[in-house]
Amino acid sequence: MGHRLRRSLAAIAGLVLAGTGLTSVAATPAVAAVEDCPEGYFCVWSNPTVTGPLRKLNKSVADLGSWDGKVRSYTNRSSYFVCLYDEKNYDASGGYWAEEPAKPYEVYYEGLSGSTSSVKFVRTERECAETAYPWWASATSPRAAGFGDLNGDRRADVVARDKAGRLWLAPGDGTGRLIGTGGWNAMNALTRHGDFSRDGREDVVAREAATGRLWLYPGTGSGGLGARKLIGKGGWNGMNGITALGDLTGDGRSDLAAVEKSTGRLYLYPGTSTGALGSRRLVGTGGWNAMNALTGAGDVNGDGRPDLYARESSTGKLWLYPGRSGALGGRVLVGAGGWNAMTDLVAVGDFSGDGRPDLAAVTNGRLQDGYADSPGSLVTYAGLGDGRLAAGERTDGNWDGLGEFC
């Protein structure tokens, strides 16, 4: 994630965990001074121990002024990540350190080099050096695909959840905007593919972890989301691989697929005229627990029906299951291996601008295509129109530090 630098061993040795019996040799006089730091603040001292002149901060400071280069010890009692930069104006190129939010126990650092020139409070560690949302670029598709485009501009969008539980829209022009201010970490599955609410706008479906309920968040047509609607009263924690497919039944309504954990069966949940889901249908008799990722990528083979990509966990192979009328056809191998190197498969339609659905993936650091990728590299695969994919292209290396994508 950019230029994060670690502090010296002397700084790490200045860690104190109150109440654990772990102390540093320089920690004896520090306890009272640390307690002078109010809850909600990040406090710095000019002494190499947490004593003496103290500065209390609860907002970002682009230039520490008289304290520039004089921070020798600190403690974080705020609920934010605090980024300490060696340069002014939050310039990460000169190096920085990301201090985690306050712990239930007391933590402080001593014996620092005194190189800090600016300090920034952020919700996630990623924001010390990157935007809160991923960088995403998409070409304009020659026609509307009916999915993957929340704001209706014919560019494929990405929806990303950050680790603070916020939801971001990356509309395909390198920018991003907040569409969910918080609480999205309560959801343990996100998917989108087309219009469930029957208003002509793409929607998002999410599963609530604590209750197993399934919620529909209707799209506004401009990239935002409206008030949620319950479409699954419970039991959805018994399902894996919840995936919006598109209209597999051929009735003009978007459908959902999911794997039953206890049996490995794949079920189709057809969309209805009210935006709810109809009675489920069995479309895969068993063995689907062998797959650790499913994604509805649209009509990738050009036959007019939506298709499904699935990753086999034991081999890392990627399989195409072509859509039939309310069913899936015999699978076709489209990726011979290496797909377990991906944490996320992101199917948002045509982002190459040729009218064919494409596929994107985010690496997890395992070996992929003969290369060891760091976590969070974006790899894009252009669809060839027959279900196959072109060779992957490493597009951006800064998709780490985020949660889930759809």
Secondary structure in CASP SS format (residue, H / E / C, confidence):
PFRMAT SS
TARGET T0000
AUTHOR 0000-0000-0000
METHOD secondary structure of the structure
MODEL  1
M C 1.00
G C 1.00
H C 1.00
R E 1.00
L C 1.00
R C 1.00
R C 1.00
S C 1.00
L H 1.00
A H 1.00
A H 1.00
I H 1.00
A C 1.00
G C 1.00
L C 1.00
V C 1.00
L E 1.00
A C 1.00
G C 1.00
T C 1.00
G C 1.00
L E 1.00
T C 1.00
S C 1.00
V C 1.00
A C 1.00
A C 1.00
T H 1.00
P H 1.00
A H 1.00
V H 1.00
A H 1.00
A H 1.00
V H 1.00
E H 1.00
D C 1.00
C C 1.00
P C 1.00
E C 1.00
G C 1.00
Y C 1.00
F E 1.00
C E 1.00
V E 1.00
W E 1.00
S C 1.00
N C 1.00
P C 1.00
T C 1.00
V C 1.00
T C 1.00
G C 1.00
P C 1.00
L E 1.00
R E 1.00
K E 1.00
L E 1.00
N C 1.00
K C 1.00
S C 1.00
V E 1.00
A C 1.00
D C 1.00
L C 1.00
G H 1.00
S H 1.00
W H 1.00
D C 1.00
G C 1.00
K C 1.00
V C 1.00
R C 1.00
S E 1.00
Y E 1.00
T E 1.00
N E 1.00
R C 1.00
S C 1.00
S C 1.00
Y C 1.00
F E 1.00
V E 1.00
C E 1.00
L E 1.00
Y E 1.00
D C 1.00
E C 1.00
K C 1.00
N C 1.00
Y C 1.00
D C 1.00
A H 1.00
S H 1.00
G H 1.00
G C 1.00
Y E 1.00
W E 1.00
A E 1.00
E E 1.00
E C 1.00
P C 1.00
A C 1.00
K C 1.00
P C 1.00
Y C 1.00
E C 1.00
V C 1.00
Y C 1.00
Y E 1.00
E C 1.00
G C 1.00
L C 1.00
S C 1.00
G C 1.00
S C 1.00
T C 1.00
S C 1.00
S E 1.00
V E 1.00
K E 1.00
F E 1.00
V E 1.00
R C 1.00
T C 1.00
E H 1.00
R H 1.00
E H 1.00
C H 1.00
A C 1.00
E C 1.00
T C 1.00
A C 1.00
Y C 1.00
P C 1.00
W C 1.00
W C 1.00
A E 1.00
S C 1.00
A C 1.00
T E 1.00
S C 1.00
P C 1.00
R C 1.00
A C 1.00
A C 1.00
G C 1.00
F C 1.00
G C 1.00
D C 1.00
L C 1.00
N C 1.00
G C 1.00
D C 1.00
R C 1.00
R E 1.00
A C 1.00
D C 1.00
V E 1.00
V E 1.00
A E 1.00
R E 1.00
D E 1.00
K C 1.00
A C 1.00
G C 1.00
R C 1.00
L E 1.00
W E 1.00
L E 1.00
A E 1.00
P C 1.00
G C 1.00
D E 1.00
G C 1.00
T C 1.00
G C 1.00
R E 1.00
L E 1.00
I E 1.00
G E 1.00
T C 1.00
G C 1.00
G C 1.00
W H 1.00
N H 1.00
A H 1.00
M E 1.00
N E 1.00
A E 1.00
L E 1.00
T E 1.00
R C 1.00
H C 1.00
G C 1.00
D C 1.00
F C 1.00
S C 1.00
R C 1.00
D C 1.00
G C 1.00
R C 1.00
E C 1.00
D C 1.00
V E 1.00
V E 1.00
A E 1.00
R E 1.00
E E 1.00
A C 1.00
A C 1.00
T C 1.00
G C 1.00
R C 1.00
L E 1.00
W E 1.00
L E 1.00
Y E 1.00
P C 1.00
G E 1.00
T C 1.00
G C 1.00
S C 1.00
G C 1.00
G C 1.00
L E 1.00
G C 1.00
A C 1.00
R C 1.00
K E 1.00
L E 1.00
I E 1.00
G E 1.00
K C 1.00
G C 1.00
G C 1.00
W H 1.00
N H 1.00
G H 1.00
M E 1.00
N E 1.00
G E 1.00
I E 1.00
T E 1.00
A E 1.00
L E 1.00
G E 1.00
D C 1.00
L C 1.00
T C 1.00
G C 1.00
D C 1.00
G C 1.00
R C 1.00
S C 1.00
D E 1.00
L E 1.00
A E 1.00
A E 1.00
V E 1.00
E E 1.00
K C 1.00
S C 1.00
T C 1.00
G C 1.00
R C 1.00
L E 1.00
Y E 1.00
L E 1.00
Y E 1.00
P C 1.00
G E 1.00
T C 1.00
S C 1.00
T C 1.00
G C 1.00
A C 1.00
L E 1.00
G C 1.00
S C 1.00
R C 1.00
R E 1.00
L E 1.00
V E 1.00
G E 1.00
T C 1.00
G C 1.00
G C 1.00
W H 1.00
N H 1.00
A H 1.00
M E 1.00
N E 1.00
A E 1.00
L E 1.00
T E 1.00
G E 1.00
A E 1.00
G E 1.00
D C 1.00
V C 1.00
N C 1.00
G C 1.00
D C 1.00
G C 1.00
R C 1.00
P C 1.00
D E 1.00
L E 1.00
Y E 1.00
A E 1.00
R E 1.00
E E 1.00
S C 1.00
S C 1.00
T C 1.00
G C 1.00
K C 1.00
L E 1.00
W E 1.00
L E 1.00
Y E 1.00
P C 1.00
G E 1.00
R E 1.00
S C 1.00
G C 1.00
A E 1.00
L E 1.00
G C 1.00
G C 1.00
R C 1.00
V E 1.00
L E 1.00
V E 1.00
G E 1.00
A C 1.00
G C 1.00
G C 1.00
W H 1.00
N H 1.00
A H 1.00
M E 1.00
T E 1.00
D E 1.00
L E 1.00
V E 1.00
A C 1.00
V C 1.00
G C 1.00
D C 1.00
F C 1.00
S C 1.00
G C 1.00
D C 1.00
G C 1.00
R C 1.00
P C 1.00
D C 1.00
L E 1.00
A E 1.00
A E 1.00
V E 1.00
T E 1.00
N C 1.00
G C 1.00
R C 1.00
L E 1.00
Q E 1.00
D C 1.00
G C 1.00
Y E 1.00
A E 1.00
D C 1.00
S C 1.00
P C 1.00
G C 1.00
S C 1.00
L E 1.00
V E 1.00
T E 1.00
Y E 1.00
A C 1.00
G E 1.00
L C 1.00
G C 1.00
D C 1.00
G C 1.00
R C 1.00
L E 1.00
A C 1.00
A C 1.00
G C 1.00
E E 1.00
R E 1.00
T E 1.00
D E 1.00
G C 1.00
N C 1.00
W C 1.00
D C 1.00
G C 1.00
L E 1.00
G E 1.00
E E 1.00
F E 1.00
C C 1.00
END
